[in-house]
Amino acid sequence: MFISPMLLHKSDHPFDDSSYITELKADGIRLILSKFGGKVRLFTRHKNEVTSLFPELLNLNIPDNTAIDGEIVVTDGIGKPDFEAMMERFQSRKTSHKISYVVFDVMYYKNEKVTSRPLLERKEILNKIIPIDTPLCTKVQWIPGNAVQYFELIKQQGLEGIVQKKDSSVYEINKRSYNWLKVINYQYETVKVTGLRKDEFGVMMSFEDSRYAGILEFMPKSERAKIYKQHKELIISENEKFIYLNPKLKLKVKYRNLTRKGLLRIPSFVEWVS
């Protein structure tokens, strides 16, 4: 059974509030696991069934008529989530990557819908569903409040970020709620604009040492207009896919981390750099 998950809003900064809990944000793929009539089914947040992709999760010892919410992650050699490895595992079972299902909420427990119960009660139910954490299935780490200090630790470890949740919050199916907030540990970089993609908006970027940095897609329309207003006088050459520009324009971007190829992961515009 698919249940459209509750989604988070963004917060630019962590805050300390004793009425919120602070969770580690797992850098993976959202996964809804339901077990009804003795049959386990797995769904992404977009309602794509992926049961056949993760056979190792089909025999988890959870009660029948239960649905839980979490994230599938793959960790690297030192235990940090590796999103690229997770995508490789998502696309092929032939890889050697071992997954871990990191669970943070429950919607049904033994055929009872528990979404209207406060978050801390649902956490207690999760303790019954997953009494012992294992490498394959574990509950997400969380603490009461203390988000500012926890976020500093996350930054020191180079992890993706944290989630702050109102401890009394209900599970709002198919809604994005301000009761759940994500704070991303963004990295920042100044890059040069070296081209424009033709078929759909995309800015080709390079680092200041001229190494290729990737494609920027997240940019306000008002800022896009500034590029299009100036780009014609900067054109060097073009082909079917790209217009190549003299790299005189610079901008500051934020991104999650560097990929294995040294590119900016999910870059987005911050400001122009003169």
N, C-alpha and C positions, 0 to 999 in steps of 0.2 A: 504494500500500500504506500503510495506516494503522499507525503505531506509537504506542502510548500513551506520552506523554512523561514524563520524570522531573520531579518537582515539588520545590519548595523549602520549607524551614521558615523561620520568621521569627526574626530576632535583634533584640533591642531596641537593641543598640549594636554598632558595628564593633569589631573587635579586630585587633591586629597579630600575625600568625603567618606565618613564612616558608614554611610548608607549604601555605598557601592562596594562590590568586590572587584578585585583585579585579577585577570587571567593572563597567562602567557598566550600570545597569538601564534597559533600553529601555521606555518607557511606550507600549505598543501592544497588539497582539493576537497571542498565541502562534500560530505556524504551522509545521506539519510539511510539508516539501516532499519528495516521493519521485519518482524517475524510474526506472521499470522497463519494460523492453521498449520503450524510446524514448518512453514516455508519461509526462508530468508530471501529478501529482495533488497537490492541496493540501487539508490538513485542519486544523481547529482542534483544540485539546487535548481537546475533548469529542466528537471523531470526526465532526464535521459537515464534509462535503466542500464546499469553497468554490472549487473549481478554476475555475468559470466567472466568479467575481467578480474575479479578478486575472489577466486574460489577458496582461498585461505580464511575468508571471513564467514563462510557459509555454515561452519560448524561451531561457531562461538556458543558458549554455554550461557545463553540469556533466556529469560522466561518467554513462553509463547505469548502472542498478542501484545507485543511490546514494540515501540518505535523509539529510536534514539538518534541524536544529531551529533555530528562530529566532523573531523577532518582527517583525511588520509595523508600521511607524510612518509617521506623516505629521508633517512638521516645519512650524513656523510661519515667519514672515518672518525670524527671527533664528537659525533652525536648531535650536530646541528642540522636542522631541516635543509634539504637540498631540493629546491623546487624543480630544477632541470631534471634531476634523477627521477623525481615523482612523475613528471610528464613522460619521461622515457618508459617508466613502468606502466603508466596509464595507456600508452600507445602499444605496448607489447609485453606479453607475459614471458617472453623469451629472455628478458633481461634478468640479471641476478639480483636486482634491487629488492630488498625486503621491506614490506610496508608495515606501518603501525597505524592503527585506527585510534585517534585521540578524541575521546567522547566528552562533550561538555553539557549536554542537556538530554531530556527525555520528554516525549510528547504523549506516549501511551505506555502504561505499565499494567500487565496482566489484564488487558482489555478495558482498563479504565483510562479515560482521557484526563491527563493531569496538567494540561497547558494552563489552566486557570489557577493553579497553585503557585505560591510565591517561589522565586528562584531557589532560595535556600532549602525549601522543602523538596524541590525537584533534585537538588544536589544530594540530599539524603536518600532519595529513591535510587539515584545513580549508584550510590554506595552499595545498595542491595543488588543491583543488576550486575555491577562489576566490583565484587568485594576485594579482589586481588588484581592489581595491575600486572600486566604481562607485556613483553615486547610487542606482541601482536595487537593487544587491545588494552588501552590505558585511559584513565580519566585525566582531563586537563589539569595542570597546576593552577591553583588560585589561592589568594590570600584576602583577608578583609582589608579594604582601604589601601593606604600606603602606596598609591599609584606612582607618585613622583619618584620615590626612592626605587621602586621596582623598575620603572622605566629607565632610570640611570643604569641599573644593572644590565638591563636588556641592551642598552647602547654599548656598554663595555664589552658585552659578549658578541656584538654584531648580529643580534637576532632581529626578527621582523618587526616586533612591536608588542603592544598589550591591548587587552580589551577590558573596558570598565562597564560593569553591569549593575543596575539598581538591584539590591538584594531582595526587594519585594516584587520585582517585575514578573509579570505573567509572560507566557510564551505566545507572542502575537503571530499566528500563522499568516504567511504571505504578506507580512508588513515590514517596513523599515522603521525602526523605533529609536527615539532618542534615549530610551532606557538602556540601550546597548550602544556603546561607543568604542570605536577602534582608534588607537593612536599609533601611527606608523613611524618607525624609526627610519625616516628618510635620510638619504645621503644627498649632498649638493655638489654641483659641478658647473663650471663655466665652459661652454662649448662654442664652436664656430659653426655657422650655417653654411653648408657646402652644396646644398641642392634642394630641390622640391620634387616630390613624387607627382606624377601626372594623373593617374587613374582615380586616386582618392587622396585626401590631404595627408601629407607626411613631410616632415622636414628632415633632410639628411644632415647629420651632425658629425663633427670631428672634435677630438680633444685639442687642447691648445698646442700640443706637439704634433698635430696633424694626423694622429691615428684615428681610424674610423670609430665612431662612438654609437652608431645605430640610427634609428628613425624615431622622431618625436611626433606623436599623433595627438596628444592631449594639450590643446592650446586654445584659449578663448578666441572667439571669432573676431573680436576687435583687434587682437594682436596678429591674427592671421592676415587681416587686411593690411597691416603695416608691411608685412613681407611682400605681399602681392603688389603693393604700391611701389616698392623699390626694386623688385627682383629683376626687371627687364634690363636695367643698366648694369647688372652684375653678372649676366649670363656669359658663361665661358663656352659651353657646348650642351648638347642634349641628345638623347636617344629615345626609344619608344617608351621607356618607363620613367626617366628622370630628366630634369633640367639641372645642369650643374652650374654652380654659382661661384664667383670670386668670394672667398670667405671673409668678407669685411664685417658682416653682421655677427654679433656675439650675443648670447643669452645665457641666463642662469637657469638650470633645470634641477628638479629633485627626482630621485629614483630610488628603487628598493635596494638594489645591490648590483654588482657587476656579474655578468654571465661568465661561463667558462671561456668564452671567446673574447672577453674583455669589453663587452658592450653594456650600455646602461639598460637595466631592466625596468620596464614601465616608466620611462621618463615623462615628465610633465613640466610645462612652462612655469617659471617663477617670475622672471623679470628680464628686461633688456639690460645689457652691459655696454656701457659706452667705451 
